[in-house]
Amino acid sequence: MKKFAIAAAALGMSLAAALQPTTAKAEESWPPRKITFVVALGPGGSADRTARALAQRLQDELETPISVINQEGGGGHVGHTYFSQMPKDGSYFLATSIHPYVSNAILRFDADYTLDDFAFINGQWNDHDLFAVNAETPYKTLAEFMDAAKAEPGKLKVSVVPGSTGAINLELALEAFGVDKSAVNIVTYQSGGKARTAVAGGQVDMTVLAADGTLSIAEYVRPLALAADVPSEDWDAPTLNQALEKNGLEAVPVLAGSMRGLAAHAEFRKNHPEAFQKMVDAYKAVLEDEAFVKSLKEQKIGAEWLGPERTTEIINSNFDVLKRFDTKE
């Protein structure tokens, strides 16, 4: 009887050990032997360059190799779907333009994923939209431009890329200033380059496009406002909400432009919180490395640290705005 009791106790201990969550073991063994970054856009673009630069530095910090693969198509949808089907143990991360591409793909396709399936880590490179007029126009502020649009409806032309955050930021600004959309002549171009050429050459009066890209025509334009939380060092202009506040108007949601960054599977964060935090800490550490940040700036790559909470907050709040202006029908 005594032998049976000992055997039963031993069996119970073995079963208990076998049934224990493997979380602790996973936390200790992370990072894995290899990590893969999935870029949901083509090679050579801004998201791809950001991912490869980050991978090269981060693998030294984590002491594990990081490879980068491209899974392009469907405005990021193909890559997002591929990533969602990969192991959720912290061996795969989505390193791409996490906004607005993930949100737009959810809205425009019959996606099997939602924003809740992603654990956003950081929006590293945020290219905010700039409201800029041709330098020869008389408008010194965004309020002056809006007043002119009200005074002579249909006269002023604005270039945008259809479906872009710039197009939506224009609508948000028009609403905030109480200007009907029909009061401006919105001219659409299929590329930011052509839309910028139009304002630089005077074919249109204003453009609303990514601020970094507009630096190439800085001598031909006058900045009026930036759709961002804080002003830019590159442009002498207030934020959109600062311009609205100055005129006694209510603030609008800050709709971020293209946000290149990193996301994990939500299941990885939930099941292995300590391992997830290790990646967060490592990412933050490399962006505090002055030599690395300098190299990114030399490559014209952003190096901002927002962190998981702020990055997720921006993406979630922007999703509501994108949904409101979604025109997939």
N, C-alpha and C positions, 0 to 999 in steps of 0.2 A: 504493500500500500504506500509505503514511504517512497519507494522507487518510482511508483506511478505519479505521485504528487510532484516529485522533483522533475520528472519528464514532462508532466503537464505544464509546470511552471516555466520550464525551459522553452517548451513549444509556444507558450503564450508570449514570452519575451521575444521570440523569433518572429511571431506573427505581428506583434506590435511594431517591431523594428521594420518589418517589411511593409507595413501599412503607413509608416510615417511619411509625411510629405517630403518630396525630394528637393524642396526649395533650398534648404540649407546647403545641400551638396551642390546645387546649381549655382548658388551665390558664390561658393568658394571656388568653383571651377571656371567661373566666367572671368575674363573673356575666353571664348573658345579658341581652338587652334587656328581658325580662320574666320574672318568677318567679310561679308559681301555688301557693298553699297549698290543699290539699284537706282539708276538714273532713268526716269520715265520720259526723257527727252533725248534728242539725238546727240551724237558726239560733237565736240567742238564748241557747243553753245555755252552760255553763261552758267547754266546749272551744272553742266558736265565739267566745266573748268573748276567750279567751286568744289564739287564733289571730289575730284581727283587731287586737288591741292589739300583738301582737308584729310583725305585718306592717307596721303603720303606723310603728313605730320602726325596724325592721330595714331597711326600704327606704331610709331616710336613711343608715344605716350602710354599706349596699352600693351606694348611689347607683343603684338600679334599682327600678322599680315592682314591687310585690308585690300581686297580687289574691288574693282569698279566695273559694272556691266551696264550696258544701255539696252533698255526695252522700250523703244519709242512706238508711237502710233496713237491715234484717237485723242490727240491733245493731252497725252499723259495717261489716258485710261488704260492702255495696254500695260504700261509699266506698273500702275497702281494695282491692277488685277494680278499681275505676276507676283508682285511683292506680297499681296494678301494671301497668296497660296504657298508661300515659302514657310519654312519652320519658324515658329514663334518663340524661339529660345534665346534670342539675342545674337544670332549668327547672321541675320539679315537686317538691313536698315534701308529706309527709303531716303536717298540723298538726291534731292531734285528741287524743282520749283514747287514747294509744298503749298503755295498759294499764288494765284487763285486756281491753279490747275486741278487740284484734288476736288475742290468745291464745284468747279465748273463741270468736271467729269461726272460727279454725282448728280448734278442737276440735268445734264444733257443726255446721259446714257442710262440704261437700265442696269446700274451698277449693283454688284453684290456686296458692296462695302459702303459704310457711312463714315462720317468724321469720327464717330466714337470708336472705330476700329483702329485708329491711329493714335499713337502717343507722341505728340509733337515735342521735340526736344529744344530746337532753337531755329529762329529765323535769322540767319546770318547776314544775308545780303538783301536789303530791302530797297528796291528802286522805286521811289515814290513818284507820283505823277506831278508834273509841273504845268501850271497855267502860264503860258508865255505868249506875248503879242509880238508882232513884227516891230522892230526898233523904230521904224518910221511912223508908226501910228502915234496918236497923241495921248494914249491912255497910260497913266502912271500907276493906277491902282485897279484892282479887280472891280471895285465899286463903280469907278468911272466907266469901265467897259460895260458893266451891266446897265448903268443908267443910259448909255448910248444905245444899247440894244432895245431898251424900253421906248426910247424916243423915236427910233427909226426901225421898226420891226422888219426883219428880213434883210437888212443891209449888211450887217456884219457876218463874216464867214469864220467858221471854226473847223479845223481839221482834227479828226480822230480816227482811230482804227476801230472798226465795228466789233462789238463784243468785248472790248478791252476795258480795264479798270478806268482808263482815261475817259472813255465815253460815258461811263457811269458817274465818275466824279464831276463831269461837266453837268450832267442832269441834276446831281445833288446840289451843285452850286447855283444853278438856275432856279431851282425850287427855293433854296434858302434866301435868295435875293428877290424872290417873287417875280421872276421873269418866265414867261411862258416859253416852252421849248421851241415853239414856232417863231419866236422873236429873233432867233439866230439861224443862219443858214449853215447847217451841219454838213460838212463835206467829208465823206469817208474815203479812206485809203486802206489798201490791204497790207501795208507795211508802215512801220514807224518812220523808216527812212524817207518814204515819199511824203508822209504827212509833215515831217520836219522841213523837207525841201519846199513844200508849199508855203509854209509860214516864213521861211527865210527869204524866199523869192517874192513875197508879197501877194501870192495868189489867194491866200486867206489872211485874215487879221489876227487870229489866235489859234494856238494848238494846245491840246492837253495830252501830254505824253510823258514817258519815263524821264525823270530829271537827268540821270546819268547819261543817257543817250543823247539828250538835248545839248550837252556840253559841247558837242562838235559844231554847233551852230550858234554858240553863245554870243558872238559878235553881231549877229543879225537879229537877235530877239531881246525883249525886255521882260524879265520875270515878274509876275504879278502875285502869285501865291503857290504854295506847295501843299499837296494833300498828304500831310505827315503830322506826327505828334510834335515835332520840334523843327525849327528852321534848319536849313542846310548851310554848311560852310561854303559851298560852291555857288550859292545863289543868294543875292541880296533881296530877299522877299519874305513876307510873313507866311505863316501856315494859313491854310484855308480858314480854319476856325478862328485864328487871330484876326483875319480880315473881316470875318462875319461879326465877331465880337465888337470890333471897332465901329461897326455900323449899327450896333444895337440889335443884331440878329442872333437867332439861336444856332448853336453848334450842330454840325452834322457828323455822322459816323466817319471815323478816319479809315477810308478804304485804301488799304495798302496795295501797292502795285505788285510786281513779281517778287516773291519772297523765296530766295534760295536757302535751303536749310536741310535739317535732318529730322526724321521721324522713325519711331520704332513701332512694333505691333503693340496694341493696347494690352493684349494678353501677356506680353513679356513684362510690361510695367506692373500689371496686376499680380502675376504669379511669382515674379522675381524682382521685387522692388529694390533690393540692395544692389543687384546687378545693374538694373536700370540706372540707379543713382551713380554707379561707377562710370557709366558712359556719360552721364550729364556732367559729372565732375571733370572727367578727362577732356571733354569738349570745351568746357569753360576754361580749363587750364591752358589749352593750346591757344585760345584766343586772348590769353593774358601774356603770352610769349611775345615780347616786343619784336624779336627777330622775325617770327612767323608773320605777325601782323604787317610788318614792313614789307615782307615779300608779297603778301596778298595785295597790298596797296600798289606795289610796283606792277602787279599783274592786273590792276584795276578790278580787284575782287573785294567785296565788302567784308568786314570783320566785326560785325555787331553781335553783342550778347544780349538777347532778350530773355532767354531761359524758357523752360517748359510752360510755366503759368502764363506769362505775358504773350508768348507765341500762340498758345491755344486760345487765349482770350481774343486776340486779333482775328484769328481764323474763324472762330465761332461767330463773332459779331459781324464780320464781313460776309459770312455765309447768308445771313438774313438779308443783307443789302443785295447780294448777288441774286438771291432767290427772287427778290422783288422785281429786279430788272431783267430776269431771265426771259429770253425771247426765243426759246427752242421751238415753239410752235410756228 
